[in-house]
Amino acid sequence: MDKTLCNAHRHRRSVAIILMISCVLSVGNVLGQAQTRTSTPTPDPWQVPTSQNPMPHFEEANGRKVLYVDGLPFTVLAVEIPWWDLIYGRYKQTEGAYDNLYPAAAKLGLNALKVPIKWSMVEPEKGVYDFSYVDHAKSMAEKNHLKIILNWFGHYASGDGTIYGNLTGYLYAPMYIVPDEKTYPRAVDADGIPHHNAISYDYEPVLERETAVFRAFMRHLKEVDAQTHTILMIQVENEIAVFGSDRHNQKLWRDHSPASNERFSKYGFTDDLKYSAWDLSKNWIRHVSDAGAAEYPLPFFHNYVGGRVADWMVGGAPGEDVQTYLNNCPNISFIGVNSYFCAEWRPDNSCARESQATVQELREPLKRYNVGRNLPAITEINSGKTSITSRLAYIAVGEFGAPIYAPWALTVSYPEPYEPYILPDGGEANGAPALRDTYTSLAKALPQISYYAATDKLKVFMSNSPGERFTDTDDVGGFKVTVSGENNGQAILLHPSGHEFLAVGYRSQISWKDPAFSWPEIKKVLVEKVVWNRDRWEREGEPAYGVDQSNKVLSIDLDSPQAVRVTW
């Protein structure tokens, strides 16, 4: 038999043999501590700082910006839902098209859903506002104990064009704008050809209309949600670009309309890509986001296309660049990356061969987006059967402190086709169990993970490549810790101070070597399987652990998603 396998069997047998003895010692220790505790209370390192502001917001905490929700550090663990079954001309009749996804999301372990809101739904006629779908989404989320992130879709650049893909489910700008090219001029390519489905943002009428509607939208959110805080953040537009998804055609790198040409010349630009990022951020997004924030200052963010168009810009489409938007748009809190991994792309941008990305390759898009005041985040990522999604979640949330992690999408898989999390009948399939393992494990101690993320108090352990067995021994706060795992198991280890540890994960084992792990010092050891409930740990069953006194090693087994607190 393989030596590693023999060691694994021997470890599990020792855990089972010692479990009863260890539990008795832990109980004795608790009683002993109760008798000898001094009158001076010891600060509890797990009581992370709270906020008196219950509104979703970012605060400086632990040396970085941390998202706070309902007064506690928070990370959005979401998936996006579609929008194309919400049909222009029948918005009210199709309002419930995605109602089944809210209970499915809650069952899957999400704490939030990303919900697209098309401008054409909110303003069906010029100056006439309809927020019924917004209210419906909020109500469905609350019934299923979820939060929501609303994606404002006045502009959608993942296909050809930016204001509509068709005139039914893919209508983003209102219908009164679509035929009226005189009042709302279109973007023009380098050959002088106007694109009817791509608006020019260098003319005031469209800026005035979208700004007015977004202001009314945010005013409504304040009226209906300022007390409940169900709505956490607003994604402002989707994958900003000048003309759409044909991103490497240099004739489409900027708008060549008369108004745009005038601005290009007036401000001394020579580079089309730099101009587009500056023009769209300063002339369009700045106006929209400032107007919305003045009404109700929820956190706003963008999502950018993964990949590169030019080495200097951090963004995958003409019109995107992280630093330019951060400079020009003070009310944009961060810019996330839509990062899709694939070993072999087909011409239609689907994936022919699943990625086997290493840990370093998974980190790369987050490192690229770690620019200036930006908070690296994953606003879209592979869905389907791939293990990439679960592996990157621990890295993004734990190592980078991503405020949001959100695969695309619940009922559609990309780039691997036909592998959705949720089937048409509401059943779960494909990568759903892996996503549940990931999200439910993080949820056990989400305030602590969110607070200590991206610091030396937290370390992530996983195999270098998908599916590998791994063993990693490291110094964690002066203690020798060994973590092993298999079958895409992974773990997060928090060490805030002293002899306090918290292990979060699944399909992994963790061991500590310390002189305290022998008689009689082991009477001071406390091992608890826990979940954080607002302001305290609550027990959640019994942990699987053991003590090897000969080698002075304490080991725990995270067989299923869980959090285990170890202190001595």
C-alpha positions as CSV (number, residue, x, y, z in Angstrom):
1,M,0.0,0.0,0.0
2,D,1.1,3.5,-0.7
3,K,3.0,5.0,2.2
4,T,1.1,8.3,2.1
5,L,-2.2,6.3,2.1
6,C,-1.0,4.2,5.1
7,N,-0.2,7.4,7.0
8,A,-3.6,8.8,6.2
9,H,-5.3,5.6,7.5
10,R,-3.1,5.6,10.6
11,H,-4.0,9.3,11.3
12,R,-7.7,8.7,11.1
13,R,-7.4,5.6,13.4
14,S,-5.5,7.6,16.0
15,V,-8.1,10.4,15.8
16,A,-10.8,7.9,16.5
17,I,-9.0,6.2,19.4
18,I,-8.0,9.4,21.1
19,L,-11.2,11.3,20.5
20,M,-13.0,10.2,23.7
21,I,-10.0,10.8,25.9
22,S,-9.3,14.2,24.4
23,C,-12.9,15.3,24.8
24,V,-12.9,14.4,28.5
25,L,-9.6,16.3,28.9
26,S,-11.1,19.3,27.2
27,V,-14.2,19.2,29.5
28,G,-12.0,19.0,32.5
29,N,-10.0,21.9,31.3
30,V,-13.1,24.0,31.0
31,L,-14.1,23.2,34.5
32,G,-10.6,23.9,35.8
33,Q,-10.5,27.2,34.1
34,A,-13.8,28.2,35.6
35,Q,-12.3,27.7,39.1
36,T,-9.0,29.5,38.5
37,R,-9.9,32.4,36.2
38,T,-8.6,35.7,37.5
39,S,-10.7,38.9,37.8
40,T,-8.9,40.6,34.9
41,P,-10.7,39.7,31.6
42,T,-8.6,38.7,28.7
43,P,-9.5,40.4,25.4
44,D,-11.3,38.0,23.1
45,P,-9.4,38.1,19.7
46,W,-12.5,36.7,17.9
47,Q,-14.6,39.8,18.8
48,V,-13.6,41.7,15.7
49,P,-14.4,45.5,15.7
50,T,-18.0,46.3,14.9
51,S,-19.5,49.4,13.3
52,Q,-22.2,51.7,14.7
53,N,-23.2,52.4,11.1
54,P,-25.6,49.6,10.0
55,M,-25.7,50.7,6.4
56,P,-23.5,48.8,4.0
57,H,-20.2,50.7,3.7
58,F,-16.4,50.4,3.7
59,E,-14.4,51.3,6.8
60,E,-10.7,51.4,7.5
61,A,-10.0,48.4,9.7
62,N,-7.0,46.3,10.4
63,G,-4.9,48.3,8.0
64,R,-7.2,48.1,4.9
65,K,-10.7,48.8,3.7
66,V,-13.3,46.3,5.0
67,L,-16.9,45.9,3.9
68,Y,-19.3,46.2,6.8
69,V,-22.9,45.0,6.6
70,D,-25.3,45.3,9.6
71,G,-22.4,46.5,11.7
72,L,-20.1,43.4,11.1
73,P,-17.2,42.7,8.6
74,F,-18.7,41.0,5.6
75,T,-17.9,39.3,2.3
76,V,-20.5,38.9,-0.4
77,L,-20.7,35.2,-1.4
78,A,-23.0,35.4,-4.4
79,V,-23.9,34.1,-7.8
80,E,-25.6,36.2,-10.6
81,I,-29.0,35.5,-12.0
82,P,-30.0,36.2,-15.6
83,W,-32.2,38.9,-17.1
84,W,-33.2,37.9,-20.6
85,D,-36.5,36.3,-19.6
86,L,-37.7,39.8,-18.4
87,I,-39.3,40.9,-21.7
88,Y,-39.7,44.4,-22.9
89,G,-43.4,45.2,-23.3
90,R,-44.3,42.4,-20.8
91,Y,-42.1,43.3,-17.8
92,K,-44.9,43.0,-15.3
93,Q,-46.1,39.6,-16.7
94,T,-42.5,38.2,-16.7
95,E,-41.5,39.7,-13.3
96,G,-41.4,36.3,-11.6
97,A,-39.3,34.6,-14.2
98,Y,-36.5,34.0,-11.7
99,D,-38.4,33.6,-8.5
100,N,-37.3,29.9,-8.1
101,L,-33.7,31.0,-8.0
102,Y,-34.0,32.8,-4.6
103,P,-34.8,29.6,-2.5
104,A,-32.3,27.7,-4.6
105,A,-29.6,30.3,-3.8
106,A,-30.3,30.1,-0.1
107,K,-30.2,26.3,-0.1
108,L,-26.8,26.5,-1.9
109,G,-25.3,28.5,0.9
110,L,-25.2,31.9,-0.8
111,N,-25.6,35.0,1.4
112,A,-26.5,37.2,-1.6
113,L,-27.6,37.2,-5.2
114,K,-26.5,39.6,-8.0
115,V,-29.7,40.8,-9.7
116,P,-29.5,42.8,-13.0
117,I,-31.8,45.8,-13.3
118,K,-32.2,47.1,-16.9
119,W,-32.6,50.8,-17.4
120,S,-35.4,50.0,-19.8
121,M,-37.4,48.4,-16.9
122,V,-37.0,51.3,-14.6
123,E,-38.0,54.0,-17.2
124,P,-40.4,52.3,-19.6
125,E,-41.4,55.7,-21.0
126,K,-39.5,58.9,-20.9
127,G,-39.8,60.4,-17.4
128,V,-42.0,57.6,-16.2
129,Y,-40.5,55.4,-13.5
130,D,-41.4,51.9,-12.5
131,F,-39.5,50.2,-9.6
132,S,-41.8,47.2,-9.3
133,Y,-39.1,44.7,-10.3
134,V,-36.6,46.2,-7.8
135,D,-39.2,45.9,-5.1
136,H,-40.0,42.4,-6.2
137,A,-36.4,41.3,-6.1
138,K,-36.0,42.8,-2.6
139,S,-39.1,41.0,-1.3
140,M,-37.9,37.7,-2.7
141,A,-34.5,38.1,-1.2
142,E,-36.0,38.9,2.2
143,K,-38.3,35.9,2.1
144,N,-35.2,33.7,1.6
145,H,-32.9,35.5,4.1
146,L,-30.6,36.8,1.3
147,K,-29.0,40.1,0.5
148,I,-28.9,41.4,-3.0
149,I,-26.4,43.3,-5.2
150,L,-28.2,45.2,-8.0
151,N,-26.5,45.4,-11.3
152,W,-27.5,48.6,-13.1
153,F,-27.6,47.8,-16.8
154,G,-27.9,51.0,-18.8
155,H,-24.9,49.7,-20.8
156,Y,-24.0,46.1,-21.5
157,A,-20.8,45.4,-23.5
158,S,-20.6,41.6,-23.4
159,G,-22.0,41.3,-27.0
160,D,-22.2,43.4,-30.1
161,G,-23.2,47.0,-29.1
162,T,-23.8,48.5,-25.7
163,I,-27.5,49.6,-25.4
164,Y,-29.3,46.6,-26.9
165,G,-28.7,43.1,-28.2
166,N,-32.3,42.6,-29.3
167,L,-35.6,44.4,-28.6
168,T,-37.1,41.8,-26.1
169,G,-34.9,40.5,-23.3
170,Y,-31.7,42.3,-24.2
171,L,-33.0,45.8,-24.3
172,Y,-30.9,47.9,-21.8
173,A,-31.5,51.6,-22.7
174,P,-35.2,52.5,-22.9
175,M,-37.1,52.1,-26.2
176,Y,-37.6,55.9,-26.6
177,I,-33.8,56.2,-27.0
178,V,-33.2,53.3,-29.4
179,P,-34.8,54.8,-32.6
180,D,-34.0,58.4,-31.8
181,E,-30.5,58.8,-33.3
182,K,-30.9,62.6,-33.7
183,T,-31.4,63.3,-30.0
184,Y,-29.2,60.5,-28.8
185,P,-26.3,60.2,-31.3
186,R,-24.5,56.9,-31.8
187,A,-20.8,56.0,-31.5
188,V,-18.9,56.1,-34.8
189,D,-16.0,53.8,-35.6
190,A,-12.7,54.8,-37.3
191,D,-14.2,54.2,-40.7
192,G,-16.9,56.8,-40.0
193,I,-19.7,54.2,-39.6
194,P,-22.2,54.8,-36.9
195,H,-23.2,51.8,-34.8
196,H,-26.9,51.9,-34.1
197,N,-26.6,49.7,-31.0
198,A,-23.7,51.7,-29.4
199,I,-24.5,55.1,-27.8
200,S,-22.1,58.0,-27.8
201,Y,-21.5,59.3,-24.3
202,D,-20.1,62.6,-25.7
203,Y,-23.6,64.2,-26.1
204,E,-25.5,65.7,-23.2
205,P,-29.0,64.3,-23.8
206,V,-28.2,60.6,-23.0
207,L,-26.0,61.7,-20.0
208,E,-28.8,63.8,-18.7
209,R,-31.4,61.0,-19.0
210,E,-29.4,58.2,-17.5
211,T,-28.2,60.5,-14.7
212,A,-31.7,61.5,-13.9
213,V,-33.0,58.0,-13.9
214,F,-30.1,56.6,-11.8
215,R,-30.7,59.4,-9.3
216,A,-34.4,58.4,-9.1
217,F,-33.4,54.8,-8.8
218,M,-31.1,55.5,-5.8
219,R,-33.7,57.7,-4.2
220,H,-36.2,54.9,-4.4
221,L,-33.7,52.4,-2.8
222,K,-33.2,54.8,0.1
223,E,-37.0,55.1,0.6
224,V,-37.6,51.3,0.6
225,D,-34.4,49.9,2.1
226,A,-32.7,52.4,4.4
227,Q,-33.9,50.5,7.4
228,T,-33.7,46.9,6.2
229,H,-30.3,47.0,4.3
230,T,-31.2,44.1,2.0
231,I,-29.5,45.9,-0.9
232,L,-25.7,45.9,-0.3
233,M,-24.1,47.4,-3.3
234,I,-24.7,48.6,-6.9
235,Q,-22.7,47.4,-9.9
236,V,-22.8,50.5,-12.2
237,E,-23.0,49.2,-15.8
238,N,-21.6,45.9,-17.1
239,E,-18.1,45.5,-18.7
240,I,-17.7,49.0,-20.0
241,A,-16.5,49.3,-23.6
242,V,-17.0,51.7,-26.5
243,F,-18.7,49.4,-29.0
244,G,-19.0,46.0,-27.4
245,S,-17.2,42.6,-27.4
246,D,-15.0,43.1,-30.5
247,R,-12.2,44.4,-28.3
248,H,-9.1,43.8,-30.4
249,N,-10.3,45.7,-33.5
250,Q,-8.4,49.0,-33.2
251,K,-11.1,50.8,-35.3
252,L,-13.4,50.3,-32.4
253,W,-11.0,51.5,-29.7
254,R,-12.7,54.9,-29.4
255,D,-15.8,56.8,-30.5
256,H,-15.1,58.9,-33.6
257,S,-18.3,60.9,-33.5
258,P,-18.0,64.7,-34.1
259,A,-18.4,65.5,-30.3
260,S,-15.9,62.8,-29.4
261,N,-13.3,63.9,-32.0
262,E,-13.6,67.4,-30.6
263,R,-12.8,66.3,-27.1
264,F,-10.0,64.0,-28.3
265,S,-8.3,67.0,-29.9
266,K,-9.2,69.6,-27.3
267,Y,-7.5,67.6,-24.5
268,G,-4.4,66.6,-26.4
269,F,-4.9,62.8,-26.7
270,T,-3.0,60.7,-29.1
271,D,-3.8,57.2,-27.7
272,D,-7.3,55.9,-28.4
273,L,-7.4,53.5,-25.5
274,K,-6.2,56.1,-23.0
275,Y,-8.8,58.6,-24.3
276,S,-11.7,56.1,-24.1
277,A,-10.9,55.2,-20.5
278,W,-10.6,58.9,-19.6
279,D,-13.6,60.1,-21.6
280,L,-16.1,57.4,-20.4
281,S,-15.1,57.6,-16.8
282,K,-15.0,61.4,-16.5
283,N,-17.8,62.4,-18.9
284,W,-20.2,59.6,-18.1
285,I,-19.6,57.3,-15.1
286,R,-18.5,60.3,-12.9
287,H,-21.9,62.0,-13.5
288,V,-24.0,58.9,-13.0
289,S,-22.2,57.7,-9.8
290,D,-22.0,61.1,-8.2
291,A,-25.7,61.7,-8.8
292,G,-26.6,58.3,-7.3
293,A,-24.3,58.7,-4.3
294,A,-25.8,62.1,-3.5
295,E,-29.2,60.4,-3.1
296,Y,-28.1,57.2,-1.2
297,P,-24.4,56.4,-0.8
298,L,-24.3,52.7,-1.1
299,P,-21.0,51.2,-2.3
300,F,-20.7,51.4,-6.1
301,F,-18.4,49.2,-8.2
302,H,-17.6,48.2,-11.8
303,N,-16.8,44.9,-13.3
304,Y,-14.2,44.7,-16.1
305,V,-13.4,42.1,-18.7
306,G,-10.5,39.8,-17.8
307,G,-7.6,39.7,-20.2
308,R,-5.5,42.5,-21.8
309,V,-5.9,44.9,-24.6
310,A,-2.7,46.8,-23.8
311,D,0.0,46.1,-21.3
312,W,-0.4,49.5,-19.5
313,M,-4.1,49.2,-18.9
314,V,-5.8,47.1,-16.2
315,G,-8.9,46.1,-18.0
316,G,-9.8,43.9,-20.9
317,A,-11.8,46.2,-23.1
318,P,-11.4,49.7,-24.8
319,G,-12.8,52.1,-22.2
320,E,-11.6,50.3,-19.2
321,D,-8.6,51.1,-17.0
322,V,-8.7,50.7,-13.2
323,Q,-6.4,53.6,-12.2
324,T,-8.2,56.0,-14.5
325,Y,-11.6,55.3,-13.1
326,L,-10.4,55.4,-9.5
327,N,-8.9,58.8,-10.2
328,N,-12.0,60.2,-12.0
329,C,-14.8,58.5,-10.1
330,P,-14.5,59.0,-6.3
331,N,-17.8,57.3,-5.6
332,I,-16.7,54.0,-7.2
333,S,-15.5,51.9,-4.3
334,F,-13.7,49.2,-6.3
335,I,-13.4,47.6,-9.7
336,G,-13.7,43.8,-9.9
337,V,-12.4,41.5,-12.6
338,N,-14.6,39.0,-14.6
339,S,-11.9,36.3,-14.7
340,Y,-12.6,33.2,-16.7
341,F,-10.1,30.3,-16.8
342,C,-9.8,27.9,-19.8
343,A,-6.9,25.8,-21.1
344,E,-8.3,25.8,-24.7
345,W,-10.7,28.4,-26.1
346,R,-13.0,27.7,-29.0
347,P,-13.6,30.4,-31.7
348,D,-17.0,31.1,-30.2
349,N,-15.4,31.9,-26.8
350,S,-16.6,28.7,-25.1
351,C,-14.1,26.4,-23.4
352,A,-12.9,23.2,-25.1
353,R,-10.6,22.0,-22.3
354,E,-10.9,22.8,-18.6
355,S,-8.2,24.8,-16.9
356,Q,-5.8,23.2,-14.5
357,A,-4.6,26.6,-13.2
358,T,-2.1,26.6,-10.4
359,V,-2.3,28.7,-7.3
360,Q,0.0,31.3,-8.8
361,E,-2.1,31.4,-12.0
362,L,-5.3,31.9,-9.9
363,R,-3.7,34.8,-8.0
364,E,-2.6,36.6,-11.2
365,P,-5.8,38.5,-12.1
366,L,-6.2,39.6,-8.5
367,K,-2.6,40.8,-8.4
368,R,-3.2,42.8,-11.6
369,Y,-6.2,44.5,-10.1
370,N,-4.4,45.4,-6.9
371,V,-3.9,49.0,-8.1
372,G,-3.9,52.1,-6.0
373,R,-7.0,52.3,-3.8
374,N,-8.7,49.4,-5.5
375,L,-9.9,46.3,-3.7
376,P,-9.3,43.3,-5.9
377,A,-12.6,41.3,-6.3
378,I,-14.0,38.5,-8.5
379,T,-17.3,39.8,-10.0
380,E,-17.6,36.9,-12.5
381,I,-15.8,33.5,-12.6
382,N,-16.3,30.1,-14.2
383,S,-19.4,28.2,-13.1
384,G,-20.1,24.6,-14.0
385,K,-18.2,21.5,-12.8
386,T,-14.7,23.0,-12.6
387,S,-12.9,23.1,-9.3
388,I,-11.3,26.5,-10.3
389,T,-14.3,28.4,-8.8
390,S,-14.0,26.9,-5.3
391,R,-10.2,27.2,-5.2
392,L,-10.1,30.8,-6.3
393,A,-12.8,31.7,-3.7
394,Y,-10.5,30.8,-0.8
395,I,-7.6,32.7,-2.4
396,A,-9.7,35.8,-3.3
397,V,-11.5,36.0,0.0
398,G,-8.7,34.9,2.3
399,E,-5.5,36.3,0.7
400,F,-6.8,39.4,-1.0
401,G,-9.8,40.3,1.1
402,A,-12.2,40.5,-1.9
403,P,-15.4,42.2,-0.8
404,I,-17.4,40.1,-3.3
405,Y,-17.0,36.7,-5.0
406,A,-19.7,35.9,-7.6
407,P,-19.6,33.2,-10.3
408,W,-21.7,33.6,-13.4
409,A,-24.4,32.3,-13.2
410,L,-27.0,30.1,-11.4
411,T,-28.7,28.7,-14.5
412,V,-26.0,29.2,-17.1
413,S,-22.5,27.9,-17.1
414,Y,-19.6,29.7,-18.8
415,P,-17.1,29.1,-20.3
416,E,-17.8,25.4,-20.0
417,P,-21.3,25.1,-21.6
418,Y,-24.3,23.2,-20.3
419,E,-23.1,22.7,-16.7
420,P,-25.5,24.9,-14.7
421,Y,-25.7,24.9,-10.9
422,I,-29.5,24.9,-11.0
423,L,-31.5,22.9,-13.5
424,P,-34.8,24.1,-15.0
425,D,-36.7,22.0,-12.5
426,G,-34.9,23.7,-9.6
427,G,-32.6,20.7,-8.9
428,E,-28.9,21.1,-8.2
429,A,-26.3,19.7,-10.5
430,N,-22.7,19.9,-11.7
431,G,-20.6,22.3,-9.5
432,A,-23.3,23.1,-7.0
433,P,-22.0,20.7,-4.2
434,A,-18.5,22.2,-4.5
435,L,-19.8,25.7,-4.4
436,R,-21.9,24.9,-1.3
437,D,-18.9,23.4,0.5
438,T,-16.9,26.6,-0.2
439,Y,-19.6,29.1,0.8
440,T,-20.9,27.2,3.8
441,S,-17.4,26.7,5.2
442,L,-16.6,30.4,4.9
443,A,-19.9,31.4,6.4
444,K,-19.0,29.6,9.7
445,A,-16.7,32.5,10.6
446,L,-17.4,35.1,8.0
447,P,-16.8,38.2,10.2
448,Q,-13.4,36.9,11.4
449,I,-12.3,35.9,7.9
450,S,-13.5,39.2,6.4
451,Y,-11.6,41.2,9.1
452,Y,-8.3,39.2,9.1
453,A,-8.2,38.6,5.3
454,A,-5.1,39.9,3.5
455,T,-3.1,40.1,6.7
456,D,-0.4,37.9,8.3
457,K,-3.1,36.6,10.7
458,L,-4.7,34.4,8.0
459,K,-3.2,31.8,5.7
460,V,-4.8,29.7,2.9
461,F,-3.8,26.1,2.3
462,M,-4.6,24.1,-0.9
463,S,-2.9,21.9,-3.5
464,N,-0.9,23.7,-6.1
465,S,-3.0,22.2,-8.9
466,P,-6.5,20.9,-9.0
467,G,-7.1,17.4,-7.6
468,E,-3.7,16.8,-6.1
469,R,-3.0,15.5,-2.6
470,F,-0.9,18.0,-0.7
471,T,1.0,18.4,2.5
472,D,2.3,21.8,3.6
473,T,4.2,22.6,6.7
474,D,4.6,26.2,7.7
475,D,5.4,28.5,10.5
476,V,2.1,30.3,11.6
477,G,2.7,32.9,14.3
478,G,5.7,31.0,15.6
479,F,3.9,27.6,15.7
480,K,4.8,24.7,13.4
481,V,1.6,23.8,11.5
482,T,1.1,21.0,8.9
483,V,-1.9,21.0,6.6
484,S,-2.8,18.2,4.2
485,G,-5.7,17.5,2.0
486,E,-7.0,15.7,-1.0
487,N,-9.9,15.7,-3.6
488,N,-9.7,19.5,-3.8
489,G,-9.8,19.9,0.0
490,Q,-8.7,23.3,1.3
491,A,-8.3,25.2,4.6
492,I,-8.0,28.7,6.0
493,L,-6.1,29.0,9.3
494,L,-6.5,32.2,11.4
495,H,-4.2,33.0,14.3
496,P,-5.1,36.3,15.8
497,S,-2.9,36.0,18.9
498,G,-1.3,33.7,21.5
499,H,-2.5,30.2,21.5
500,E,-5.7,30.9,19.6
501,F,-6.4,29.3,16.2
502,L,-9.4,28.9,14.0
503,A,-9.4,26.4,11.2
504,V,-12.0,26.6,8.4
505,G,-12.3,24.2,5.5
506,Y,-13.1,20.7,4.3
507,R,-11.4,17.5,3.2
508,S,-8.3,18.5,5.0
509,Q,-6.3,17.8,8.2
510,I,-4.4,20.2,10.3
511,S,-1.8,19.4,13.0
512,W,0.1,21.6,15.5
513,K,3.4,20.6,17.2
514,D,3.8,22.1,20.7
515,P,5.2,21.0,24.1
516,A,1.7,21.6,25.5
517,F,0.3,18.5,23.8
518,S,1.3,16.0,26.5
519,W,0.2,15.2,30.0
520,P,-0.6,17.2,32.1
521,E,-0.6,20.3,29.9
522,I,-3.2,18.8,27.6
523,K,-5.8,19.5,30.2
524,K,-5.6,23.1,29.0
525,V,-6.4,22.3,25.4
526,L,-9.8,23.3,24.1
527,V,-11.0,22.1,20.7
528,E,-14.5,23.1,19.6
529,K,-16.5,22.8,16.4
530,V,-18.1,26.2,16.1
531,V,-20.1,28.7,14.1
532,W,-20.2,32.5,14.8
533,N,-23.6,33.8,15.7
534,R,-23.6,37.6,15.7
535,D,-21.4,38.1,18.8
536,R,-20.3,34.7,20.1
537,W,-19.3,31.2,19.1
538,E,-21.9,28.5,19.2
539,R,-21.1,24.8,19.3
540,E,-21.9,22.9,16.2
541,G,-21.4,19.2,17.0
542,E,-18.2,17.5,18.1
543,P,-14.9,18.0,16.3
544,A,-12.7,15.1,15.1
545,Y,-9.3,15.5,16.7
546,G,-6.6,13.7,18.6
547,V,-3.4,14.2,20.5
548,D,-0.2,12.3,19.8
549,Q,1.6,12.8,23.2
550,S,4.8,11.0,22.1
551,N,5.4,13.5,19.3
552,K,3.5,16.4,21.0
553,V,1.1,16.8,18.1
554,L,-2.5,17.8,18.1
555,S,-4.5,17.0,14.9
556,I,-7.9,17.9,13.7
557,D,-9.8,16.4,10.7
558,L,-12.0,18.8,8.6
559,D,-13.8,16.1,6.7
560,S,-16.8,18.2,5.8
561,P,-17.3,22.1,5.7
562,Q,-16.7,23.3,9.2
563,A,-14.9,25.7,11.6
564,V,-12.8,24.4,14.5
565,R,-11.4,26.6,17.2
566,V,-8.2,25.3,18.9
567,T,-6.8,27.1,22.0
568,W,-4.5,26.2,24.8
